[in-house]
Each structure stands twice: as C-alpha cells, then as structure tokens.
Amino acid sequence: MIRVRVLLGVLLMPGVLAAQAANTVARTGVIFESYSFGSGLAFNRISELTIPIGVTQRFGGGLVVDVSTAFARASVSQAGGSGGAITHSGLIDTDLRATVSVIPGKLLFSLIGTIPTGATTVSSTTIPLFGATGTGLLGFTTPSFGSGGGISAGFASAFKMGQNWAVGTGASYHYGASYVPVEGGTEMSPGGEIRGRLGIEGPFGGKYFRGALVYTTTGGNDLGTGRESGIGDRILAYAAVSMPAGSSHLSLYGWEMRRLRARNVDTSTVAVPRGNVLAVGARLDRPMGPRATLSPLLEFRHELTGPAERMELLGYLLRAGADLRYRLSDRATGVIQAQLAFGTLHDGATSVAIVGPRLGALIEWAR
C-alpha cells in the first residue's frame, strides 16, 4: 500500500497542492509494468497491472480521513514454457487512515487500520511470484498483495529552525494480526514494528533542500512450532535538491535503504539476509503551456544482498522516461506515464539482461 500511495502522490503533486483546500479528493488510474529476462533464470518475464483507488475526505480543519486500496494482477512466465505461468489477481489490503491536527501546524496524530481485503492465504505455488514482485531493485508499484491486517498509530511534528528552515520528527508503531500465509501451513504472528523519522528542509543559494532519515525495527515473526523469522533493522536515508532551470524546474534526488543483519539469530530462526538498495535520479519539470507539464526523468538503481560478510550484487537497473501532467479542468488533473528500464540481474554466477516498460494513466479529482 505504501508504494501505491507514494506513486500517486509524486505523479499528481501539482494537482494535490492545488487541491489542498478541497474537502474531497479522489484518485485512480492504471499502471502496467513488465520485465523480460535473458536465459539462465527459472522465469523469463514478470508482469503486473495495478489499478489504485484512493479517496481523501477533509472534515473541517482538524480531521482528514483517507481510504486507499488497489486491484492488482501479477504473473510470472516460467522459462522454457513447460511450466506455464504463475498468476495472482484481486484486491490488495485496504488502508483506512485518520489524521487529527492536535496542534495546528505543529503536531499531527494518525491512526491507520489495515483491512485484510487482499490475499491473506495463498497457494504454495504462488510463492515465487510474491518473491519476484517484492524486490526493491525492480520497484513494482504493488510489492505485496495481502496480510492479516493490523493497526498503526503515530505522530508527526514540525518546528522552525532559523528563519527559513524547518525540522520534522515522527514515530509510529504497527501491530499486525495473525494469519495463515500459505495454504496448509501454520499460523504466523507478525512482530511489532517501530518506526522513527527525522527530516529537514529549507532554501539555500536559490535552491531548496529536503532530507529525511527513517529507522525501522521489527520484532521476530512467530511461525509456530517453535520457529520464527527475523529481519534486521532498516535505515532509509533520502535527500533531494530542487532548483530553477530557465523556465523549467530541476530536481536531483537519491535514497538508500540498508537492511542490517537480524539480531538474536539461533537454529530456530529463519533470518532475512542483509540488503542494500541505492537509487539516484533526476527529474525536469518543463511547462508546455498553461495546462500541461512534461517531466523527463532518469533513475539508476542497484541492490546488494546476501548473508555473508560481503554482500553480493543482486542487479542494477537504469530507468528513463517522461510523465505528462495535464490540468483537465479546475477540479481534475491527469497524468500519462511512459518509462523504459534495462539492466542486469545476478543469480550466483549467472548474469542475465533485464528490459521492460512501465506505462501508466492516472487521474485526480477534487472538490
């Protein structure tokens, strides 16, 4: 759910900013992503179609309620054609978020309920599909398709630093409900997750800087029968600089997510290996008239993983393309997205080529 919400927010940002005073904002669209792989892997293509649906309702000046979900269809074609394709389709989990302004402009409290409308229990044959779409290297719009639901609570605050800069902090806790992830398997009880955030932003030398640091720690997942899975703490660092470029606006950004080694690992623990995803990119917003903005973009991403002291390269990806944002009316904004990615994926001593498009059409309506 996070990935879908972030994507819509980035693509439709001008419309969102214009509609901040609106009482109701609705968003939907369709996004198609597909990657073809060279020979040497167990599969030769992964595809995903996502239809995100989101509605935001403002009540007065102190309460905002947001509902978001999506329909997703994903498939993996196995190499050689003998095994056919592994597919899954249906709704993903639905997030219901309420944000309350405790101290206007300074302190927000949020409560999020995740309703398990997605795939709570799946067949063991679809596990390779879920693993393939969940990798940070490919960055699928929908990386996961369901859980047992849960609830999150947290706060966010902001305050001025000097004349023009601002600092923001936040923290949240997530509780996940127990569920049976695989048909015929045992019940899993997810561990609690604590997340802390620190951000800073402000102007300097005609430019504008935004930076953030997010630290996440998660308890072990109880797999039943005396076993558990463990994931190490995650550190996410993000930085972006935006500046005018003639009549256009240029944004340079980068982020890195590092997953540390799981703690307290013993013979009964299934440990998620360490990982590191790094991305750097650039985006140019160029007005094409009073209603349209064309935004060429370029991003490089690579991922490392592995349980050894020295992580191994999982692969790298270079993505290029453009977004066309168009103000359809005073209340509606549309986005057409076209991108092409290519790179390599490494599996032990095997290195295969990756190529594939991401195409999207999104619309936001506000009143």
Backbone hydrogen bonds in HBPLUS format (Angstrom, degrees):
<---DONOR---> <-ACCEPTOR-->    atom                        ^
c    i                          cat <-CA-CA->   ^        H-A-AA   ^      H-
h    n   atom  resd res      DA  || num        DHA   H-A  angle D-A-AA Bond
n    s   type  num  typ     dist DA aas  dist angle  dist       angle   num
A0005-ARG N   A0001-MET O   3.15 MM   4  6.32 169.9  2.16 155.9 158.3     1
A0006-VAL N   A0002-ILE O   2.94 MM   4  6.11 165.9  1.96 158.8 162.5     2
A0007-LEU N   A0003-ARG O   3.03 MM   4  6.15 162.6  2.06 150.3 155.0     3
A0008-LEU N   A0004-VAL O   3.11 MM   4  6.34 168.0  2.13 154.0 156.3     4
A0009-GLY N   A0005-ARG O   3.02 MM   4  6.17 158.1  2.07 146.6 153.2     5
A0010-VAL N   A0006-VAL O   2.96 MM   4  6.18 155.7  2.02 153.4 158.7     6
A0011-LEU N   A0007-LEU O   3.03 MM   4  6.18 174.4  2.03 158.6 160.0     7
A0012-LEU N   A0008-LEU O   3.03 MM   4  5.91 157.2  2.08 147.1 153.1     8
A0015-GLY N   A0012-LEU O   3.01 MM   3  5.38 115.1  2.44 110.2 125.5     9
A0016-VAL N   A0012-LEU O   2.90 MM   4  6.12 154.3  1.97 155.3 163.7    10
A0017-LEU N   A0013-MET O   2.90 MM   4  6.09 167.0  1.92 162.8 164.2    11
A0018-ALA N   A0014-PRO O   3.08 MM   4  6.23 154.3  2.15 143.1 150.1    12
A0019-ALA N   A0015-GLY O   3.02 MM   4  6.09 130.7  2.27 136.0 148.8    13
A0019-ALA N   A0016-VAL O   3.05 MM   3  5.05 130.8  2.30  94.4 108.2    14
A0020-GLN N   A0017-LEU O   3.49 MM   3  5.33 170.6  2.49 102.3 103.1    15
A0022-ALA N   A0019-ALA O   2.84 MM   3  5.06 153.9  1.91 110.1 119.0    16
A0058-ARG N   A0023-ASN O   2.66 MM  35  4.72 165.2  1.68 148.6 152.1    17
A0367-ARG N   A0024-THR O   2.95 MM 343  5.48 152.8  2.02 155.6 161.8    18
A0025-VAL N   A0056-THR O   2.86 MM  31  5.05 155.9  1.92 148.7 154.4    19
A0056-THR N   A0025-VAL O   2.73 MM  31  5.05 163.0  1.75 155.4 161.1    20
A0026-ALA N   A0365-TRP O   2.80 MM 339  5.24 163.6  1.82 157.1 162.7    21
A0365-TRP N   A0026-ALA O   2.82 MM 339  5.24 163.0  1.85 155.6 161.3    22
A0027-ARG N   A0054-GLY O   2.77 MM  27  5.04 158.7  1.82 154.5 155.2    23
A0054-GLY N   A0027-ARG O   2.92 MM  27  5.04 155.2  1.98 152.3 150.5    24
A0028-THR N   A0363-ILE O   3.11 MM 335  5.72 157.8  2.16 158.9 165.2    25
A0363-ILE N   A0028-THR O   2.90 MM 335  5.72 164.1  1.93 162.6 161.1    26
A0030-VAL N   A0361-ALA O   2.85 MM 331  5.48 148.9  1.95 145.9 156.2    27
A0361-ALA N   A0030-VAL O   2.92 MM 331  5.48 153.1  1.99 155.8 164.5    28
A0031-ILE N   A0050-THR O   2.83 MM  19  5.16 153.7  1.90 152.4 160.3    29
A0050-THR N   A0031-ILE O   2.83 MM  19  5.16 164.8  1.85 153.9 159.2    30
A0032-PHE N   A0359-LEU O   2.73 MM 327  5.22 168.2  1.74 162.9 167.1    31
A0359-LEU N   A0032-PHE O   2.83 MM 327  5.22 161.1  1.87 155.9 161.2    32
A0033-GLU N   A0048-GLU O   2.87 MM  15  5.27 162.4  1.90 158.2 163.8    33
A0048-GLU N   A0033-GLU O   2.75 MM  15  5.27 153.8  1.82 160.3 162.6    34
A0034-SER N   A0357-PRO O   3.20 MM 323  5.85 155.2  2.26 163.9 166.8    35
A0035-TYR N   A0046-ILE O   2.78 MM  11  5.31 157.5  1.83 155.1 163.0    36
A0046-ILE N   A0035-TYR O   2.95 MM  11  5.31 153.1  2.02 147.6 156.4    37
A0036-SER N   A0355-VAL O   2.79 MM 319  5.44 171.6  1.80 158.9 160.0    38
A0355-VAL N   A0036-SER O   3.14 MM 319  5.44 145.2  2.27 145.5 153.5    39
A0037-PHE N   A0044-ASN O   2.88 MM   7  4.79 161.6  1.91 131.8 132.3    40
A0038-GLY N   A0353-ALA O   3.00 MM 315  5.12 142.7  2.14 142.3 147.4    41
A0079-ALA N   A0042-ALA O   2.93 MM  37  5.40 166.7  1.95 115.1 119.5    42
A0044-ASN N   A0077-SER O   2.83 MM  33  5.83 156.0  1.89 158.1 165.7    43
A0077-SER N   A0045-ARG O   2.90 MM  32  5.19 161.7  1.93 148.1 154.3    44
A0047-SER N   A0075-SER O   2.97 MM  28  5.39 162.3  2.00 154.7 159.6    45
A0075-SER N   A0047-SER O   2.93 MM  28  5.39 153.1  2.01 149.9 152.7    46
A0049-LEU N   A0073-ARG O   2.76 MM  24  5.13 157.3  1.81 149.6 157.7    47
A0073-ARG N   A0049-LEU O   2.82 MM  24  5.13 152.4  1.90 148.1 156.6    48
A0051-ILE N   A0071-PHE O   2.75 MM  20  5.06 158.2  1.80 154.7 161.0    49
A0071-PHE N   A0051-ILE O   3.01 MM  20  5.06 156.9  2.06 130.5 134.8    50
A0053-ILE N   A0069-THR O   2.93 MM  16  5.40 166.1  1.95 146.5 142.4    51
A0069-THR N   A0053-ILE O   2.91 MM  16  5.40 159.8  1.95 159.1 165.3    52
A0055-VAL N   A0067-VAL O   2.87 MM  12  5.33 156.3  1.93 154.4 162.1    53
A0067-VAL N   A0055-VAL O   2.87 MM  12  5.33 163.0  1.90 157.0 162.7    54
A0057-GLN N   A0065-VAL O   2.74 MM   8  5.20 167.6  1.76 159.9 164.4    55
A0065-VAL N   A0057-GLN O   2.83 MM   8  5.20 169.6  1.84 157.0 158.7    56
A0059-PHE N   A0063-LEU O   2.80 MM   4  5.23 179.4  1.80 161.6 161.7    57
A0101-SER N   A0062-GLY O   2.87 MM  39  4.84 160.1  1.91 135.4 141.2    58
A0064-VAL N   A0099-THR O   2.96 MM  35  5.18 153.1  2.03 145.7 154.0    59
A0099-THR N   A0064-VAL O   2.82 MM  35  5.18 163.6  1.85 155.0 160.7    60
A0066-ASP N   A0097-ARG O   2.79 MM  31  5.02 161.5  1.82 147.1 153.1    61
A0097-ARG N   A0066-ASP O   2.77 MM  31  5.02 173.2  1.78 159.7 161.3    62
A0068-SER N   A0095-ASP O   3.03 MM  27  5.36 156.2  2.09 149.3 156.2    63
A0095-ASP N   A0068-SER O   2.92 MM  27  5.36 161.2  1.95 163.2 163.9    64
A0092-ILE N   A0070-ALA O   2.94 MM  22  5.76 148.5  2.05 164.8 167.6    65
A0072-ALA N   A0090-GLY O   3.02 MM  18  5.71 175.8  2.03 146.9 146.8    66
A0090-GLY N   A0072-ALA O   3.00 MM  18  5.71 142.3  2.15 148.6 160.4    67
A0074-ALA N   A0088-HIS O   2.83 MM  14  5.43 159.3  1.87 161.8 168.5    68
A0088-HIS N   A0074-ALA O   2.91 MM  14  5.43 146.4  2.03 158.8 160.4    69
A0076-VAL N   A0086-ILE O   2.81 MM  10  5.14 149.3  1.90 145.9 156.2    70
A0086-ILE N   A0076-VAL O   2.85 MM  10  5.14 158.0  1.90 149.3 153.3    71
A0078-GLN N   A0084-GLY O   3.18 MM   6  6.00 169.5  2.19 157.0 159.7    72
A0081-GLY N   A0078-GLN O   3.33 MM   3  5.94 160.3  2.38 128.8 133.5    73
A0094-THR N   A0115-ILE O   3.05 MM  21  5.08 160.4  2.09 150.1 152.2    74
A0115-ILE N   A0094-THR O   2.74 MM  21  5.08 163.8  1.77 162.2 160.0    75
A0096-LEU N   A0113-GLY O   2.88 MM  17  5.16 160.5  1.92 149.3 155.9    76
A0113-GLY N   A0096-LEU O   2.86 MM  17  5.16 166.1  1.88 148.5 150.3    77
A0098-ALA N   A0111-LEU O   2.91 MM  13  5.33 157.9  1.96 150.4 157.8    78
A0111-LEU N   A0098-ALA O   2.92 MM  13  5.33 152.5  1.99 149.8 158.9    79
A0100-VAL N   A0109-PHE O   2.75 MM   9  5.20 169.0  1.76 162.4 164.6    80
A0109-PHE N   A0100-VAL O   2.88 MM   9  5.20 162.9  1.91 152.2 158.1    81
A0102-VAL N   A0107-LEU O   2.97 MM   5  5.54 125.3  2.27 138.9 153.4    82
A0103-ILE N   A0107-LEU O   3.19 MM   4  4.88 167.1  2.21 131.1 134.9    83
A0106-LYS N   A0103-ILE O   2.82 MM   3  5.38 163.8  1.85 148.1 149.1    84
A0107-LEU N   A0103-ILE O   2.93 MM   4  4.88 165.0  1.95 144.3 144.5    85
A0158-ALA N   A0106-LYS O   3.11 MM  52  5.17 143.8  2.24 129.2 135.9    86
A0108-LEU N   A0156-ALA O   2.77 MM  48  5.16 164.1  1.80 161.0 166.0    87
A0156-ALA N   A0108-LEU O   2.92 MM  48  5.16 149.6  2.02 141.2 146.4    88
A0110-SER N   A0154-GLY O   2.88 MM  44  5.40 170.2  1.89 149.4 151.6    89
A0154-GLY N   A0110-SER O   3.03 MM  44  5.40 154.1  2.10 152.0 153.1    90
A0112-ILE N   A0152-SER O   2.82 MM  40  4.97 167.5  1.84 144.2 148.4    91
A0152-SER N   A0112-ILE O   2.75 MM  40  4.97 155.8  1.80 148.5 155.5    92
A0114-THR N   A0150-GLY O   2.86 MM  36  5.06 166.2  1.88 138.4 142.6    93
A0150-GLY N   A0114-THR O   3.08 MM  36  5.06 148.9  2.18 133.6 135.2    94
A0117-THR N   A0115-ILE O   2.69 MM   2  5.74 135.1  1.89 115.3 100.1    95
A0119-ALA N   A0145-PHE O   2.90 MM  26  5.72 156.2  1.96 133.4 133.5    96
A0122-VAL N   A0181-PRO O   3.01 MM  59  6.24 164.8  2.03 137.0 137.8    97
A0183-GLU N   A0122-VAL O   2.86 MM  61  5.77 157.9  1.91 150.5 152.4    98
A0126-THR N   A0123-SER O   3.07 MM   3  5.73 161.4  2.11 117.9 123.1    99
A0127-ILE N   A0124-SER O   3.36 MM   3  5.53 165.4  2.38 106.6 110.9   100
A0129-LEU N   A0126-THR O   3.03 MM   3  5.35 127.0  2.32 107.2 120.8   101
A0130-PHE N   A0126-THR O   3.28 MM   4  6.70 156.6  2.34 154.8 160.8   102
A0131-GLY N   A0127-ILE O   3.06 MM   4  6.31 159.4  2.10 157.4 163.2   103
A0132-ALA N   A0128-PRO O   3.06 MM   4  6.17 149.8  2.15 141.0 148.5   104
A0133-THR N   A0129-LEU O   3.11 MM   4  6.38 158.6  2.16 153.9 158.4   105
A0134-GLY N   A0130-PHE O   3.23 MM   4  6.17 129.8  2.50 137.0 148.3   106
A0139-GLY N   A0135-THR O   3.41 MM   4  6.57 152.5  2.49 140.7 148.5   107
A0177-ALA N   A0149-GLY O   2.94 MM  28  5.58 163.9  1.97 133.5 138.8   108
A0151-ILE N   A0175-TYR O   2.90 MM  24  5.40 152.4  1.98 151.1 160.3   109
A0175-TYR N   A0151-ILE O   2.84 MM  24  5.40 172.3  1.84 163.5 165.3   110
A0153-ALA N   A0173-TYR O   3.01 MM  20  5.58 152.0  2.09 150.5 158.8   111
A0173-TYR N   A0153-ALA O   2.86 MM  20  5.58 153.0  1.93 155.9 163.9   112
A0155-PHE N   A0171-ALA O   2.94 MM  16  5.73 149.6  2.04 159.1 168.7   113
A0171-ALA N   A0155-PHE O   3.11 MM  16  5.73 149.9  2.21 147.5 154.6   114
A0157-SER N   A0169-THR O   2.82 MM  12  5.37 161.6  1.85 154.0 158.2   115
A0169-THR N   A0157-SER O   2.90 MM  12  5.37 155.1  1.96 142.5 150.2   116
A0159-PHE N   A0167-VAL O   2.96 MM   8  5.59 150.6  2.05 152.9 162.4   117
A0167-VAL N   A0159-PHE O   2.92 MM   8  5.59 167.0  1.94 166.2 168.6   118
A0161-MET N   A0165-TRP O   2.79 MM   4  5.08 165.8  1.81 134.3 132.4   119
A0166-ALA N   A0201-GLU O   2.94 MM  35  5.58 156.8  1.99 162.6 169.2   120
A0201-GLU N   A0166-ALA O   3.05 MM  35  5.58 153.2  2.13 156.0 161.0   121
A0168-GLY N   A0199-GLY O   2.87 MM  31  4.94 165.1  1.90 132.1 136.7   122
A0199-GLY N   A0168-GLY O   2.78 MM  31  4.94 164.7  1.81 150.0 150.9   123
A0170-GLY N   A0197-ARG O   3.06 MM  27  4.90 141.6  2.22 137.0 132.0   124
A0197-ARG N   A0170-GLY O   2.78 MM  27  4.90 158.6  1.83 147.7 144.7   125
A0172-SER N   A0195-ARG O   2.87 MM  23  5.29 145.5  1.99 149.9 157.9   126
A0195-ARG N   A0172-SER O   2.96 MM  23  5.29 165.0  1.98 150.2 152.5   127
A0174-HIS N   A0193-GLU O   2.81 MM  19  5.07 156.6  1.87 147.7 155.1   128
A0193-GLU N   A0174-HIS O   3.04 MM  19  5.07 161.5  2.08 144.0 149.3   129
A0179-TYR N   A0188-MET O   3.00 MM   9  5.50 154.2  2.07 151.0 157.6   130
A0188-MET N   A0179-TYR O   2.70 MM   9  5.50 179.1  1.70 156.8 156.7   131
A0185-GLY N   A0182-VAL O   2.89 MM   3  5.31 155.0  1.96 140.7 139.9   132
A0189-SER N   A0222-ASP O   2.88 MM  33  4.97 159.4  1.92 142.6 149.4   133
A0222-ASP N   A0189-SER O   2.92 MM  33  4.97 150.0  2.01 151.4 144.0   134
A0219-GLY N   A0192-GLY O   2.86 MM  27  5.34 164.5  1.88 155.9 161.0   135
A0194-ILE N   A0217-THR O   2.93 MM  23  5.46 164.3  1.95 165.4 168.2   136
A0217-THR N   A0194-ILE O   2.97 MM  23  5.46 162.9  2.00 158.4 164.0   137
A0196-GLY N   A0215-TYR O   2.89 MM  19  5.29 162.1  1.92 154.0 159.8   138
A0215-TYR N   A0196-GLY O   2.91 MM  19  5.29 161.5  1.95 152.4 158.7   139
A0198-LEU N   A0213-LEU O   2.93 MM  15  5.27 144.8  2.06 148.3 158.5   140
A0213-LEU N   A0198-LEU O   2.78 MM  15  5.27 147.9  1.88 150.8 161.8   141
A0200-ILE N   A0211-GLY O   2.90 MM  11  5.39 155.5  1.96 148.9 153.1   142
A0211-GLY N   A0200-ILE O   2.89 MM  11  5.39 152.5  1.96 163.9 169.6   143
A0202-GLY N   A0209-PHE O   3.01 MM   7  5.51 148.6  2.11 146.1 153.6   144
A0209-PHE N   A0202-GLY O   2.90 MM   7  5.51 178.0  1.90 153.5 153.0   145
A0204-PHE N   A0207-LYS O   2.88 MM   3  5.28 156.2  1.94 134.4 139.6   146
A0207-LYS N   A0204-PHE O   2.84 MM   3  5.28 158.1  1.89 120.2 127.6   147
A0208-TYR N   A0242-SER O   2.88 MM  34  5.25 149.4  1.98 153.2 159.4   148
A0242-SER N   A0208-TYR O   2.91 MM  34  5.25 160.8  1.95 149.8 155.8   149
A0210-ARG N   A0240-ALA O   2.90 MM  30  5.23 155.3  1.96 155.2 158.1   150
A0240-ALA N   A0210-ARG O   2.78 MM  30  5.23 146.5  1.89 157.7 163.1   151
A0212-ALA N   A0238-TYR O   2.87 MM  26  5.16 155.4  1.93 144.4 146.4   152
A0238-TYR N   A0212-ALA O   2.90 MM  26  5.16 162.2  1.93 155.4 155.3   153
A0214-VAL N   A0236-LEU O   2.79 MM  22  5.01 163.3  1.82 152.3 157.7   154
A0236-LEU N   A0214-VAL O   2.83 MM  22  5.01 168.4  1.84 153.7 157.4   155
A0216-THR N   A0234-ARG O   2.89 MM  18  5.11 165.2  1.91 153.5 156.8   156
A0234-ARG N   A0216-THR O   2.85 MM  18  5.11 161.1  1.89 148.9 155.3   157
A0221-ASN N   A0229-SER O   2.83 MM   8  5.10 156.4  1.88 157.3 159.0   158
A0229-SER N   A0221-ASN O   2.90 MM   8  5.10 149.0  1.99 139.0 148.0   159
A0223-LEU N   A0227-ARG O   2.87 MM   4  5.28 150.0  1.96 131.9 138.6   160
A0227-ARG N   A0224-GLY O   3.05 MM   3  5.65 160.9  2.09 121.1 126.4   161
A0228-GLU N   A0268-SER O   3.20 MM  40  6.57 157.6  2.26 153.6 156.0   162
A0270-VAL N   A0228-GLU O   2.78 MM  42  6.20 158.3  1.83 148.0 155.5   163
A0230-GLY N   A0270-VAL O   2.96 MM  40  6.18 148.5  2.07 130.5 138.3   164
A0272-VAL N   A0230-GLY O   2.82 MM  42  6.10 166.7  1.83 176.4 178.5   165
A0260-LEU N   A0233-ASP O   2.85 MM  27  5.41 176.5  1.85 168.6 167.6   166
A0235-ILE N   A0258-ARG O   2.93 MM  23  5.26 157.0  1.99 145.6 153.1   167
A0258-ARG N   A0235-ILE O   2.87 MM  23  5.26 163.0  1.89 149.3 154.2   168
A0237-ALA N   A0256-GLU O   2.96 MM  19  5.41 159.6  2.01 151.8 157.0   169
A0256-GLU N   A0237-ALA O   2.92 MM  19  5.41 152.2  2.00 150.4 159.1   170
A0239-ALA N   A0254-GLY O   2.99 MM  15  5.59 155.6  2.05 165.9 170.8   171
A0254-GLY N   A0239-ALA O   2.94 MM  15  5.59 145.7  2.06 164.0 169.1   172
A0241-VAL N   A0252-LEU O   2.82 MM  11  5.30 157.9  1.86 155.7 163.3   173
A0252-LEU N   A0241-VAL O   2.85 MM  11  5.30 166.2  1.87 155.6 159.1   174
A0243-MET N   A0250-LEU O   2.84 MM   7  5.38 151.4  1.93 153.9 163.3   175
A0250-LEU N   A0243-MET O   2.82 MM   7  5.38 157.8  1.87 175.3 172.5   176
A0245-ALA N   A0248-SER O   2.95 MM   3  4.99 169.8  1.96 126.8 125.2   177
A0248-SER N   A0245-ALA O   3.05 MM   3  4.99 155.7  2.11 120.8 120.2   178
A0249-HIS N   A0285-ASP O   2.91 MM  36  5.05 142.2  2.06 133.2 145.0   179
A0285-ASP N   A0249-HIS O   2.76 MM  36  5.05 169.8  1.77 156.0 155.5   180
A0251-SER N   A0283-ARG O   2.79 MM  32  5.16 159.4  1.83 158.9 164.9   181
A0283-ARG N   A0251-SER O   2.85 MM  32  5.16 151.7  1.93 151.3 158.3   182
A0253-TYR N   A0281-GLY O   3.00 MM  28  5.43 169.6  2.01 147.6 149.1   183
A0281-GLY N   A0253-TYR O   2.93 MM  28  5.43 162.9  1.96 148.9 149.0   184
A0255-TRP N   A0279-ALA O   2.87 MM  24  5.44 155.9  1.93 152.2 158.6   185
A0279-ALA N   A0255-TRP O   2.91 MM  24  5.44 160.2  1.95 166.4 169.0   186
A0257-MET N   A0277-VAL O   2.84 MM  20  5.20 161.7  1.88 153.9 159.9   187
A0277-VAL N   A0257-MET O   2.87 MM  20  5.20 159.2  1.92 150.5 157.1   188
A0259-ARG N   A0275-GLY O   2.72 MM  16  4.83 170.9  1.72 143.5 146.7   189
A0275-GLY N   A0259-ARG O   3.11 MM  16  4.83 160.5  2.15 128.1 131.5   190
A0269-THR N   A0266-ASP O   3.08 MM   3  5.42 167.2  2.10 117.5 120.4   191
A0306-GLY N   A0274-ARG O   3.29 MM  32  5.72 136.0  2.49 152.5 146.9   192
A0276-ASN N   A0304-LEU O   2.90 MM  28  5.01 148.0  2.01 144.7 141.4   193
A0304-LEU N   A0276-ASN O   2.76 MM  28  5.01 157.5  1.81 147.3 155.3   194
A0278-LEU N   A0302-HIS O   2.97 MM  24  5.55 166.9  1.99 164.9 169.3   195
A0302-HIS N   A0278-LEU O   2.97 MM  24  5.55 154.0  2.04 153.3 161.5   196
A0280-VAL N   A0300-PHE O   2.97 MM  20  5.50 155.4  2.03 154.2 162.2   197
A0300-PHE N   A0280-VAL O   2.84 MM  20  5.50 166.5  1.86 168.7 172.1   198
A0282-ALA N   A0298-LEU O   2.87 MM  16  5.44 150.5  1.95 154.4 163.9   199
A0298-LEU N   A0282-ALA O   2.99 MM  16  5.44 153.9  2.05 155.1 159.3   200
A0284-LEU N   A0296-PRO O   3.06 MM  12  5.59 163.8  2.09 160.9 165.6   201
A0286-ARG N   A0294-LEU O   2.82 MM   8  5.23 170.6  1.82 153.9 156.5   202
A0294-LEU N   A0286-ARG O   2.91 MM   8  5.23 159.4  1.96 154.7 148.0   203
A0288-MET N   A0292-ALA O   2.85 MM   4  5.20 176.1  1.85 136.6 137.3   204
A0327-ARG N   A0291-ARG O   2.92 MM  36  5.01 156.5  1.97 132.8 140.6   205
A0293-THR N   A0325-ARG O   2.84 MM  32  5.16 150.8  1.92 150.2 156.5   206
A0325-ARG N   A0293-THR O   2.88 MM  32  5.16 164.1  1.90 159.7 158.2   207
A0295-SER N   A0323-ASP O   2.75 MM  28  5.00 160.8  1.78 158.8 162.3   208
A0323-ASP N   A0295-SER O   2.99 MM  28  5.00 149.6  2.09 119.9 128.1   209
A0297-LEU N   A0321-GLY O   2.89 MM  24  5.54 157.9  1.94 145.3 143.8   210
A0321-GLY N   A0297-LEU O   3.17 MM  24  5.54 148.7  2.27 153.4 151.0   211
A0299-GLU N   A0319-ARG O   2.83 MM  20  5.12 158.6  1.87 152.6 157.4   212
A0319-ARG N   A0299-GLU O   2.75 MM  20  5.12 170.3  1.76 159.6 163.0   213
A0301-ARG N   A0317-LEU O   2.83 MM  16  5.18 156.8  1.88 157.5 163.6   214
A0317-LEU N   A0301-ARG O   2.69 MM  16  5.18 154.0  1.76 159.8 164.3   215
A0303-GLU N   A0315-GLY O   3.02 MM  12  5.76 158.3  2.07 162.0 165.4   216
A0314-LEU N   A0303-GLU O   2.78 MM  11  5.44 158.2  1.83 144.2 150.5   217
A0305-THR N   A0312-GLU O   2.91 MM   7  5.54 158.7  1.96 154.5 159.8   218
A0312-GLU N   A0305-THR O   2.86 MM   7  5.54 155.2  1.92 155.6 151.3   219
A0346-HIS N   A0314-LEU O   2.70 MM  32  5.04 177.0  1.70 142.7 143.3   220
A0316-TYR N   A0344-THR O   3.05 MM  28  5.69 145.5  2.18 146.6 156.4   221
A0344-THR N   A0316-TYR O   3.12 MM  28  5.69 142.9  2.26 142.8 153.6   222
A0318-LEU N   A0342-PHE O   2.89 MM  24  5.52 166.6  1.91 150.1 153.8   223
A0342-PHE N   A0318-LEU O   2.99 MM  24  5.52 151.5  2.07 143.7 151.7   224
A0320-ALA N   A0340-LEU O   3.00 MM  20  5.55 164.9  2.02 148.7 151.7   225
A0340-LEU N   A0320-ALA O   2.77 MM  20  5.55 159.9  1.81 164.5 170.5   226
A0322-ALA N   A0338-ALA O   2.95 MM  16  5.72 155.9  2.01 154.4 160.4   227
A0338-ALA N   A0322-ALA O   3.09 MM  16  5.72 162.5  2.12 164.7 170.2   228
A0324-LEU N   A0336-ILE O   2.82 MM  12  5.14 158.4  1.87 151.1 158.4   229
A0336-ILE N   A0324-LEU O   2.94 MM  12  5.14 156.2  1.99 138.8 146.2   230
A0326-TYR N   A0334-GLY O   2.84 MM   8  5.27 164.0  1.87 153.4 157.0   231
A0334-GLY N   A0326-TYR O   2.85 MM   8  5.27 172.3  1.85 158.2 158.9   232
A0328-LEU N   A0332-ALA O   2.90 MM   4  5.31 121.9  2.24 126.2 141.2   233
A0329-SER N   A0332-ALA O   3.23 MM   3  5.13 158.6  2.28 141.0 137.5   234
A0366-ALA N   A0331-ARG O   2.78 MM  35  5.04 151.0  1.86 140.8 150.8   235
A0333-THR N   A0364-GLU O   2.88 MM  31  5.27 153.4  1.95 148.1 156.7   236
A0364-GLU N   A0333-THR O   2.81 MM  31  5.27 154.6  1.87 154.2 162.7   237
A0335-VAL N   A0362-LEU O   2.79 MM  27  5.06 152.6  1.86 147.7 149.1   238
A0362-LEU N   A0335-VAL O   2.89 MM  27  5.06 158.9  1.93 144.7 151.8   239
A0337-GLN N   A0360-GLY O   2.81 MM  23  4.73 169.7  1.82 141.9 141.5   240
A0360-GLY N   A0337-GLN O   2.96 MM  23  4.73 158.3  2.01 133.3 132.7   241
A0339-GLN N   A0358-ARG O   2.90 MM  19  5.06 145.1  2.02 147.5 156.4   242
A0358-ARG N   A0339-GLN O   2.96 MM  19  5.06 152.8  2.04 131.8 133.1   243
A0341-ALA N   A0356-GLY O   2.82 MM  15  5.42 174.0  1.83 162.7 164.6   244
A0356-GLY N   A0341-ALA O   2.90 MM  15  5.42 146.4  2.01 155.5 156.6   245
A0343-GLY N   A0354-ILE O   2.93 MM  11  5.03 149.4  2.03 135.2 137.2   246
A0354-ILE N   A0343-GLY O   2.82 MM  11  5.03 154.8  1.89 133.9 131.4   247
A0345-LEU N   A0352-VAL O   2.82 MM   7  5.37 154.7  1.88 152.6 161.0   248
A0352-VAL N   A0345-LEU O   2.92 MM   7  5.37 167.3  1.94 155.8 158.8   249
A0347-ASP N   A0350-THR O   2.79 MM   3  5.08 165.5  1.81 152.1 156.8   250
A0350-THR N   A0347-ASP O   3.07 MM   3  5.08 160.5  2.11 122.1 121.3   251
